[in-house]
């Protein structure tokens, strides 16, 4: 897997955007990826040094639409913190 197979998309919520000044970023990542693979993928894709990675497996939520009911897809979320002195990721700077 390459870096773009591991990092699926960034999460753009109020809480995740509040961490950008402290260089904390949140991504939806492949469910098969582990912390080392996520760290390597972020470093390769954005040319930065990562201090730590925390991951969360998010369960699918139960939803009902009329008579039909089921669960939304499960996914894995990665919280990435960059090392001190690292430049910010330019993609996120344009959003804030």
The first five atom37 places (N, CA, C, CB, O) and aatype in JSON, in Angstrom:
{
  "aatype": [20, 20, 20, 20, 20, 20, 20, 20, 20, 20, 20, 20, 20, 20, 20, 20, 20, 20, 20, 20, 20, 20, 20, 20, 20, 20, 20, 20, 20, 20, 20, 20, 20, 20, 20, 20, 20, 20, 20, 20, 20, 20, 20, 20, 20, 20, 20, 20, 20, 20, 20, 20, 20, 20, 20, 20, 20, 20, 20, 20, 20, 20, 20, 20, 20, 20, 20, 20, 20, 20, 20, 20, 20, 20, 20, 20, 20, 20, 20, 20, 20, 20, 20, 20, 20, 20, 20, 20, 20, 20, 20, 20, 20, 20, 20, 20],
  "atom_mask": [
    [1, 1, 1, 1, 1],
    [1, 1, 1, 1, 1],
    [1, 1, 1, 1, 1],
    [1, 1, 1, 1, 1],
    [1, 1, 1, 1, 1],
    [1, 1, 1, 1, 1],
    [1, 1, 1, 1, 1],
    [1, 1, 1, 1, 1],
    [1, 1, 1, 1, 1],
    [1, 1, 1, 1, 1],
    [1, 1, 1, 1, 1],
    [1, 1, 1, 1, 1],
    [1, 1, 1, 1, 1],
    [1, 1, 1, 1, 1],
    [1, 1, 1, 1, 1],
    [1, 1, 1, 1, 1],
    [1, 1, 1, 1, 1],
    [1, 1, 1, 1, 1],
    [1, 1, 1, 1, 1],
    [1, 1, 1, 1, 1],
    [1, 1, 1, 1, 1],
    [1, 1, 1, 1, 1],
    [1, 1, 1, 1, 1],
    [1, 1, 1, 1, 1],
    [1, 1, 1, 1, 1],
    [1, 1, 1, 1, 1],
    [1, 1, 1, 1, 1],
    [1, 1, 1, 1, 1],
    [1, 1, 1, 1, 1],
    [1, 1, 1, 1, 1],
    [1, 1, 1, 1, 1],
    [1, 1, 1, 1, 1],
    [1, 1, 1, 1, 1],
    [1, 1, 1, 1, 1],
    [1, 1, 1, 1, 1],
    [1, 1, 1, 1, 1],
    [1, 1, 1, 1, 1],
    [1, 1, 1, 1, 1],
    [1, 1, 1, 1, 1],
    [1, 1, 1, 1, 1],
    [1, 1, 1, 1, 1],
    [1, 1, 1, 1, 1],
    [1, 1, 1, 1, 1],
    [1, 1, 1, 1, 1],
    [1, 1, 1, 1, 1],
    [1, 1, 1, 1, 1],
    [1, 1, 1, 1, 1],
    [1, 1, 1, 1, 1],
    [1, 1, 1, 1, 1],
    [1, 1, 1, 1, 1],
    [1, 1, 1, 1, 1],
    [1, 1, 1, 1, 1],
    [1, 1, 1, 1, 1],
    [1, 1, 1, 1, 1],
    [1, 1, 1, 1, 1],
    [1, 1, 1, 1, 1],
    [1, 1, 1, 1, 1],
    [1, 1, 1, 1, 1],
    [1, 1, 1, 1, 1],
    [1, 1, 1, 1, 1],
    [1, 1, 1, 1, 1],
    [1, 1, 1, 1, 1],
    [1, 1, 1, 1, 1],
    [1, 1, 1, 1, 1],
    [1, 1, 1, 1, 1],
    [1, 1, 1, 1, 1],
    [1, 1, 1, 1, 1],
    [1, 1, 1, 1, 1],
    [1, 1, 1, 1, 1],
    [1, 1, 1, 1, 1],
    [1, 1, 1, 1, 1],
    [1, 1, 1, 1, 1],
    [1, 1, 1, 1, 1],
    [1, 1, 1, 1, 1],
    [1, 1, 1, 1, 1],
    [1, 1, 1, 1, 1],
    [1, 1, 1, 1, 1],
    [1, 1, 1, 1, 1],
    [1, 1, 1, 1, 1],
    [1, 1, 1, 1, 1],
    [1, 1, 1, 1, 1],
    [1, 1, 1, 1, 1],
    [1, 1, 1, 1, 1],
    [1, 1, 1, 1, 1],
    [1, 1, 1, 1, 1],
    [1, 1, 1, 1, 1],
    [1, 1, 1, 1, 1],
    [1, 1, 1, 1, 1],
    [1, 1, 1, 1, 1],
    [1, 1, 1, 1, 1],
    [1, 1, 1, 1, 1],
    [1, 1, 1, 1, 1],
    [1, 1, 1, 1, 1],
    [1, 1, 1, 1, 1],
    [1, 1, 1, 1, 1],
    [1, 1, 1, 1, 1]
  ],
  "atom_positions": [
    [[0.85, -1.19, 0.0], [0.0, 0.0, 0.0], [0.88, 1.24, 0.0], [-0.96, 0.01, 1.22], [1.91, 1.28, 0.68]],
    [[0.48, 2.25, -0.76], [1.21, 3.5, -0.72], [0.5, 4.47, 0.23], [1.34, 4.11, -2.14], [-0.53, 4.13, 0.81]],
    [[1.04, 5.66, 0.37], [0.52, 6.63, 1.34], [-0.93, 7.01, 1.05], [1.39, 7.88, 1.35], [-1.71, 7.25, 1.97]],
    [[-1.28, 7.07, -0.22], [-2.62, 7.52, -0.58], [-3.65, 6.39, -0.48], [-2.62, 8.09, -1.98], [-4.85, 6.65, -0.55]],
    [[-3.2, 5.17, -0.34], [-4.11, 4.07, -0.04], [-4.43, 4.03, 1.45], [-3.51, 2.73, -0.49], [-5.5, 3.56, 1.84]],
    [[-3.52, 4.51, 2.27], [-3.7, 4.49, 3.73], [-4.53, 5.69, 4.18], [-2.34, 4.49, 4.44], [-5.49, 5.53, 4.93]],
    [[-4.17, 6.89, 3.74], [-4.9, 8.1, 4.12], [-6.07, 8.25, 3.15], [-3.97, 9.38, 4.09], [-5.87, 8.48, 1.96]],
    [[-7.29, 8.13, 3.67], [-8.46, 8.22, 2.81], [-8.91, 9.67, 2.65], [-9.61, 7.38, 3.38], [-9.04, 10.15, 1.52]],
    [[-9.13, 10.37, 3.77], [-9.51, 11.78, 3.68], [-9.34, 12.44, 5.05], [-10.96, 11.93, 3.18], [-9.36, 11.76, 6.07]],
    [[-9.18, 13.76, 5.07], [-9.12, 14.47, 6.35], [-10.54, 14.65, 6.91], [-8.41, 15.84, 6.19], [-11.52, 14.67, 6.16]],
    [[-10.62, 14.79, 8.21], [-11.9, 15.06, 8.86], [-11.99, 16.56, 9.13], [-12.07, 14.23, 10.18], [-11.09, 17.13, 9.74]],
    [[-13.06, 17.18, 8.67], [-13.23, 18.62, 8.82], [-14.43, 18.9, 9.71], [-13.41, 19.29, 7.44], [-15.53, 19.18, 9.23]],
    [[-14.21, 18.84, 11.01], [-15.24, 19.19, 11.98], [-14.73, 20.35, 12.81], [-15.62, 17.97, 12.88], [-13.55, 20.71, 12.73]],
    [[-15.59, 20.92, 13.6], [-15.2, 22.03, 14.45], [-14.09, 21.62, 15.41], [-16.41, 22.56, 15.22], [-13.14, 22.37, 15.63]],
    [[-14.23, 20.44, 15.98], [-13.24, 19.95, 16.95], [-11.9, 19.66, 16.28], [-13.76, 18.69, 17.66], [-10.86, 20.0, 16.83]],
    [[-11.92, 19.05, 15.12], [-10.66, 18.73, 14.44], [-9.98, 20.0, 13.94], [-10.9, 17.76, 13.28], [-8.75, 20.08, 13.95]],
    [[-10.73, 20.97, 13.5], [-10.15, 22.22, 13.01], [-9.56, 23.05, 14.15], [-11.21, 23.04, 12.26], [-8.65, 23.85, 13.92]],
    [[-10.05, 22.87, 15.37], [-9.5, 23.6, 16.52], [-8.1, 23.13, 16.87], [-10.42, 23.45, 17.74], [-7.35, 23.87, 17.51]],
    [[-7.72, 21.92, 16.46], [-6.4, 21.39, 16.76], [-5.33, 21.8, 15.76], [-6.46, 19.92, 16.82], [-4.15, 21.56, 16.01]],
    [[-5.71, 22.41, 14.66], [-4.74, 22.76, 13.61], [-3.67, 23.73, 14.1], [-5.46, 23.37, 12.43], [-2.5, 23.53, 13.75]],
    [[-3.98, 24.78, 14.88], [-2.9, 25.65, 15.37], [-1.86, 24.92, 16.22], [-3.49, 26.79, 16.17], [-0.7, 25.34, 16.27]],
    [[-2.25, 23.85, 16.9], [-1.32, 23.05, 17.71], [-0.69, 21.92, 16.91], [-2.04, 22.47, 18.94], [0.01, 21.07, 17.46]],
    [[-0.94, 21.9, 15.59], [-0.43, 20.88, 14.67], [-0.94, 19.48, 15.0], [1.09, 20.88, 14.68], [-0.19, 18.5, 14.94]],
    [[-2.22, 19.4, 15.35], [-2.92, 18.14, 15.52], [-3.9, 18.0, 14.36], [-3.67, 18.07, 16.92], [-4.71, 18.89, 14.11]],
    [[-3.81, 16.88, 13.65], [-4.64, 16.65, 12.47], [-5.4, 15.34, 12.62], [-3.78, 16.65, 11.2], [-4.94, 14.42, 13.29]],
    [[-6.57, 15.26, 11.98], [-7.41, 14.07, 12.07], [-7.72, 13.59, 10.66], [-8.74, 14.38, 12.86], [-8.11, 14.36, 9.79]],
    [[-7.52, 12.28, 10.44], [-7.75, 11.68, 9.13], [-8.6, 10.42, 9.28], [-6.41, 11.35, 8.43], [-8.54, 9.75, 10.31]],
    [[-9.38, 10.11, 8.25], [-9.97, 8.78, 8.12], [-8.94, 7.96, 7.35], [-11.39, 8.82, 7.38], [-8.47, 8.37, 6.29]],
    [[-8.6, 6.8, 7.9], [-7.55, 5.98, 7.31], [-8.09, 4.58, 7.03], [-6.32, 5.9, 8.25], [-9.19, 4.22, 7.44]],
    [[-7.29, 3.81, 6.32], [-7.66, 2.44, 6.0], [-7.84, 1.63, 7.28], [-6.58, 1.79, 5.1], [-7.09, 1.79, 8.24]],
    [[-8.84, 0.76, 7.3], [-9.09, -0.05, 8.49], [-8.0, -1.08, 8.72], [-10.44, -0.74, 8.39], [-7.89, -1.63, 9.82]],
    [[-7.2, -1.37, 7.71], [-6.12, -2.35, 7.83], [-4.8, -1.73, 8.27], [-5.93, -3.07, 6.52], [-3.85, -2.46, 8.59]],
    [[-4.71, -0.41, 8.3], [-3.45, 0.27, 8.61], [-3.2, 0.31, 10.12], [-3.45, 1.7, 8.04], [-4.13, 0.44, 10.91]],
    [[-1.91, 0.19, 10.49], [-1.55, 0.34, 11.9], [-0.82, 1.67, 12.09], [-0.65, -0.85, 12.37], [-0.64, 2.43, 11.14]],
    [[-0.42, 1.97, 13.34], [0.17, 3.26, 13.66], [1.45, 3.54, 12.86], [0.47, 3.33, 15.14], [1.66, 4.66, 12.4]],
    [[2.29, 2.55, 12.71], [3.55, 2.75, 11.98], [3.29, 3.06, 10.51], [4.44, 1.51, 12.1], [3.95, 3.92, 9.93]],
    [[2.34, 2.38, 9.91], [2.01, 2.64, 8.52], [1.38, 4.02, 8.34], [1.05, 1.56, 7.99], [1.67, 4.71, 7.36]],
    [[0.53, 4.43, 9.27], [-0.1, 5.75, 9.2], [0.96, 6.84, 9.35], [-1.18, 5.9, 10.3], [0.94, 7.82, 8.61]],
    [[1.88, 6.67, 10.29], [2.95, 7.64, 10.5], [3.79, 7.79, 9.23], [3.84, 7.22, 11.68], [4.08, 8.91, 8.8]],
    [[4.18, 6.67, 8.63], [4.98, 6.7, 7.41], [4.21, 7.35, 6.26], [5.42, 5.29, 7.02], [4.79, 8.09, 5.46]],
    [[2.91, 7.07, 6.16], [2.1, 7.63, 5.08], [1.98, 9.14, 5.19], [0.72, 6.99, 5.07], [2.08, 9.85, 4.19]],
    [[1.75, 9.66, 6.4], [1.62, 11.11, 6.6], [2.96, 11.79, 6.32], [1.15, 11.43, 8.04], [3.0, 12.84, 5.69]],
    [[4.05, 11.19, 6.79], [5.37, 11.77, 6.53], [5.69, 11.79, 5.04], [6.44, 10.98, 7.29], [6.28, 12.75, 4.55]],
    [[5.3, 10.75, 4.32], [5.57, 10.7, 2.88], [4.67, 11.65, 2.1], [5.38, 9.27, 2.37], [5.14, 12.35, 1.2]],
    [[3.39, 11.69, 2.43], [2.43, 12.48, 1.67], [2.6, 13.99, 1.87], [1.03, 12.08, 2.05], [2.43, 14.76, 0.93]],
    [[2.94, 14.41, 3.08], [2.98, 15.84, 3.39], [4.39, 16.37, 3.69], [2.1, 16.12, 4.56], [4.54, 17.56, 3.96]],
    [[5.41, 15.52, 3.65], [6.81, 15.91, 3.9], [6.98, 16.59, 5.26], [7.31, 16.85, 2.79], [7.56, 17.67, 5.35]],
    [[6.47, 15.95, 6.3], [6.59, 16.44, 7.67], [7.07, 15.31, 8.57], [5.24, 17.02, 8.18], [7.09, 14.15, 8.16]],
    [[7.46, 15.64, 9.81], [7.85, 14.64, 10.8], [6.73, 14.51, 11.82], [9.2, 15.01, 11.49], [6.26, 15.51, 12.36]],
    [[6.31, 13.27, 12.08], [5.19, 13.0, 12.99], [5.74, 12.61, 14.35], [4.28, 11.88, 12.43], [6.64, 11.77, 14.46]],
    [[5.19, 13.22, 15.41], [5.59, 12.88, 16.78], [4.86, 11.63, 17.25], [5.31, 14.05, 17.73], [5.49, 10.69, 17.75]],
    [[3.52, 11.62, 17.08], [2.76, 10.45, 17.54], [1.46, 10.32, 16.74], [2.45, 10.55, 19.04], [0.98, 11.26, 16.11]],
    [[0.93, 9.11, 16.8], [-0.34, 8.78, 16.12], [-1.21, 8.02, 17.11], [-0.09, 7.94, 14.82], [-0.77, 7.05, 17.72]],
    [[-2.44, 8.47, 17.26], [-3.44, 7.74, 18.04], [-4.55, 7.33, 17.07], [-4.01, 8.61, 19.23], [-4.94, 8.11, 16.2]],
    [[-5.06, 6.11, 17.23], [-6.1, 5.64, 16.33], [-7.35, 5.23, 17.11], [-5.6, 4.46, 15.49], [-7.27, 4.81, 18.26]],
    [[-8.5, 5.38, 16.45], [-9.79, 5.04, 17.04], [-10.58, 4.27, 15.99], [-10.56, 6.31, 17.52], [-10.72, 4.72, 14.86]],
    [[-11.1, 3.11, 16.36], [-12.0, 2.37, 15.49], [-13.42, 2.83, 15.8], [-11.86, 0.81, 15.69], [-13.89, 2.69, 16.93]],
    [[-14.09, 3.39, 14.81], [-15.43, 3.95, 14.98], [-16.45, 2.95, 14.46], [-15.57, 5.32, 14.25], [-16.39, 2.54, 13.3]],
    [[-17.38, 2.56, 15.33], [-18.43, 1.63, 14.93], [-19.43, 2.33, 14.03], [-19.15, 1.04, 16.16], [-19.57, 3.55, 14.07]],
    [[-20.12, 1.56, 13.2], [-21.19, 2.12, 12.38], [-22.4, 2.45, 13.25], [-21.57, 1.14, 11.26], [-22.68, 1.74, 14.21]],
    [[-23.1, 3.51, 12.91], [-24.27, 3.92, 13.68], [-25.52, 3.22, 13.13], [-24.45, 5.46, 13.65], [-25.62, 2.97, 11.93]],
    [[-26.44, 2.92, 14.01], [-27.71, 2.3, 13.62], [-28.61, 3.39, 13.03], [-28.41, 1.6, 14.84], [-28.83, 4.43, 13.65]],
    [[-29.12, 3.14, 11.83], [-29.98, 4.11, 11.15], [-31.25, 3.41, 10.67], [-29.25, 4.77, 9.95], [-31.24, 2.22, 10.34]],
    [[-32.34, 4.17, 10.64], [-33.61, 3.66, 10.13], [-34.14, 4.62, 9.08], [-34.65, 3.48, 11.27], [-34.09, 5.84, 9.26]],
    [[-34.63, 4.07, 7.98], [-35.25, 4.86, 6.93], [-36.57, 4.17, 6.59], [-34.31, 5.0, 5.65], [-36.6, 3.25, 5.78]],
    [[-37.64, 4.62, 7.22], [-38.92, 3.94, 7.03], [-38.87, 2.55, 7.62], [-39.29, 3.87, 5.53], [-38.58, 2.39, 8.81]],
    [[-39.15, 1.53, 6.8], [-39.1, 0.15, 7.29], [-37.69, -0.43, 7.25], [-40.03, -0.72, 6.48], [-37.4, -1.44, 7.9]],
    [[-36.82, 0.19, 6.49], [-35.46, -0.33, 6.32], [-34.57, 0.15, 7.46], [-34.88, 0.1, 4.97], [-34.59, 1.32, 7.83]],
    [[-33.8, -0.77, 8.01], [-32.88, -0.37, 9.06], [-31.55, -1.09, 8.84], [-33.46, -0.69, 10.46], [-31.49, -2.15, 8.22]],
    [[-30.5, -0.49, 9.36], [-29.17, -1.07, 9.21], [-28.13, -0.19, 9.86], [-28.83, -1.28, 7.74], [-28.46, 0.73, 10.61]],
    [[-26.89, -0.48, 9.57], [-25.77, 0.25, 10.16], [-24.98, 0.96, 9.08], [-24.86, -0.7, 10.95], [-24.84, 0.46, 7.96]],
    [[-24.46, 2.15, 9.41], [-23.55, 2.84, 8.51], [-22.2, 2.12, 8.54], [-23.41, 4.35, 8.89], [-21.98, 1.28, 9.41]],
    [[-21.33, 2.44, 7.64], [-20.03, 1.78, 7.55], [-19.15, 2.14, 8.75], [-19.32, 2.16, 6.24], [-19.18, 3.26, 9.24]],
    [[-18.36, 1.16, 9.21], [-17.38, 1.44, 10.25], [-16.13, 1.99, 9.58], [-17.05, 0.15, 11.09], [-15.9, 1.77, 8.39]],
    [[-15.31, 2.73, 10.35], [-14.09, 3.29, 9.81], [-13.07, 3.49, 10.92], [-14.38, 4.62, 9.1], [-13.38, 3.35, 12.1]],
    [[-11.85, 3.81, 10.52], [-10.77, 4.05, 11.47], [-10.35, 5.51, 11.36], [-9.56, 3.09, 11.22], [-10.19, 6.05, 10.26]],
    [[-10.17, 6.15, 12.51], [-9.82, 7.55, 12.57], [-8.43, 7.67, 13.2], [-10.87, 8.36, 13.38], [-8.14, 7.01, 14.19]],
    [[-7.56, 8.5, 12.62], [-6.21, 8.69, 13.14], [-6.0, 10.13, 13.57], [-5.16, 8.29, 12.08], [-6.28, 11.06, 12.81]],
    [[-5.52, 10.31, 14.8], [-5.15, 11.62, 15.32], [-3.63, 11.71, 15.2], [-5.64, 11.83, 16.81], [-2.9, 10.92, 15.81]],
    [[-3.14, 12.68, 14.43], [-1.72, 12.8, 14.13], [-1.2, 14.1, 14.71], [-1.45, 12.74, 12.61], [-1.76, 15.17, 14.46]],
    [[-0.11, 14.02, 15.5], [0.53, 15.21, 16.07], [1.91, 15.33, 15.44], [0.63, 15.13, 17.63], [2.68, 14.38, 15.42]],
    [[2.21, 16.54, 14.94], [3.52, 16.78, 14.33], [4.53, 17.19, 15.4], [3.42, 17.88, 13.24], [4.16, 17.66, 16.47]],
    [[5.82, 16.99, 15.09], [6.89, 17.35, 16.01], [7.0, 18.87, 16.13], [8.23, 16.75, 15.55], [6.59, 19.6, 15.22]],
    [[7.55, 19.34, 17.25], [7.75, 20.77, 17.45], [8.73, 21.28, 16.4], [8.28, 21.07, 18.88], [9.69, 20.6, 16.04]],
    [[8.47, 22.48, 15.91], [9.33, 23.08, 14.92], [9.01, 22.66, 13.49], [10.74, 22.75, 15.22], [9.62, 23.19, 12.55]],
    [[8.09, 21.74, 13.29], [7.71, 21.31, 11.95], [6.79, 22.35, 11.33], [7.02, 19.92, 11.98], [6.03, 23.03, 12.02]],
    [[6.87, 22.47, 10.02], [5.94, 23.35, 9.32], [4.55, 22.71, 9.3], [6.43, 23.65, 7.86], [4.42, 21.49, 9.35]],
    [[3.53, 23.54, 9.23], [2.16, 23.03, 9.19], [1.87, 22.45, 7.82], [1.14, 24.15, 9.53], [2.55, 22.77, 6.84]],
    [[0.87, 21.6, 7.75], [0.46, 21.03, 6.46], [-0.31, 22.11, 5.69], [-0.41, 19.74, 6.67], [-1.34, 22.59, 6.17]],
    [[0.17, 22.48, 4.5], [-0.45, 23.6, 3.77], [-1.92, 23.39, 3.44], [0.3, 23.85, 2.51], [-2.69, 24.35, 3.42]],
    [[-2.33, 22.15, 3.18], [-3.73, 21.87, 2.84], [-4.66, 22.35, 3.95], [-3.94, 20.38, 2.59], [-5.7, 22.94, 3.66]],
    [[-4.29, 22.11, 5.2], [-5.15, 22.49, 6.32], [-5.11, 23.99, 6.6], [-4.74, 21.73, 7.57], [-6.09, 24.55, 7.09]],
    [[-4.0, 24.64, 6.31], [-3.88, 26.08, 6.54], [-4.87, 26.85, 5.67], [-2.44, 26.56, 6.26], [-5.37, 27.89, 6.09]],
    [[-5.14, 26.35, 4.48], [-6.08, 27.04, 3.58], [-7.52, 26.89, 4.07], [-5.94, 26.49, 2.16], [-8.38, 27.69, 3.71]],
    [[-7.79, 25.87, 4.89], [-9.16, 25.65, 5.38], [-9.5, 26.54, 6.56], [-9.35, 24.21, 5.76], [-10.65, 26.94, 6.72]],
    [[-8.52, 26.85, 7.39], [-8.76, 27.57, 8.64], [-8.84, 29.02, 8.49], [-7.74, 27.28, 9.61], [-9.04, 29.73, 9.47]]
  ]
}
